[in-house]
Amino acid sequence: MIKLKRNIAILFCSNLLLFSSCGHKNDLTEVEIPEREAFNIQKSDFPDPATIKTKQGPFEMRGLPYNFNDFEVIVKPETAFIHFDKVHLDYANRLNTAVHGTPFEKDEISTLITRIDSRYSNLKNFSGAYYNHNIFWQSINPKSESKPNETLAKLIVESFGSINELKSEFVNKGNALVGSGWIWLTILPNGKLSVVTTLNNDSPNMPELQLGKPLLGIDLWEHAYFDTYKNDKKSYIETCYKYFNWDTANKEFIVDVESTEAN
């Protein structure tokens, strides 16, 4: 009973203080609410791609003609960073270890790819991954949109019927690939263009495939796109195609034509 009276007294005093405070405006304390901008999350500061290096030679990371934050029009910048700094770099380091003491250790990567076969399975995998990634980073330019030059555009029409038909074939073939691999625009020995896919880390110009020299290529492993596009691989390919670096294809095409004419 005594405890009940004490609780009633405390409740009465609390209410009395509450009504007393309400009657005096000067007793109120104003709390400042943080501005909306204070809650904004800042973008991560990614390193300059040129600072990402292999542990040893002979094959080096070639850097990128753009920064990781530029990738937000294609994939999440953090996805591009992990792709370059973890996946590609790891393959480069493994290649440098695997090539030591083999008949290929003095080859340029473009030569090694055309000579390697399944007798050197690890070296084939690492060299293909390194070579393919180099082409992938050169095949897209998230900072600008370019076009095939007049000569290459003419050959595209001759090979596919139109620029739009090339895009359709590229996107559809890439989307139809089951499992990990790559989608390529290649030039064949007869001078015609072709759209081909390769599995895992195979390159189209490896001697066991001979699918042509790659002009442009897109990585279709899930690590390249899943965090941004989930299962919508088609949208990823379409976006990459939109930002194709045709300047690279134009240069590779000219080099290939000049080499063919010289032979």
ABEGO torsion letter per residue (X at the ends): XAAAAAAAAAAAAAAAAAAAAAABAAABBBBBBBBAAAABBBBBBBBBAAABBBABOABBBAEBABBAAAAAAABBAAAAAAAAAAAAAAAAAAAAAAABGBAAAABBAAAAAAABBAABAAAAAAAAAAAAAAAAAAABBAABBBBBBAAAAAAAAAAAGBAAAAAAAAAAAAAABBEBEBBBBBBBAAGBBBBBBBBEABBAABAAAGAEBBABBBBABAAAAAAAAEABAAAAAAAAAAABBAAAAAAAAAAAAAAAAAX
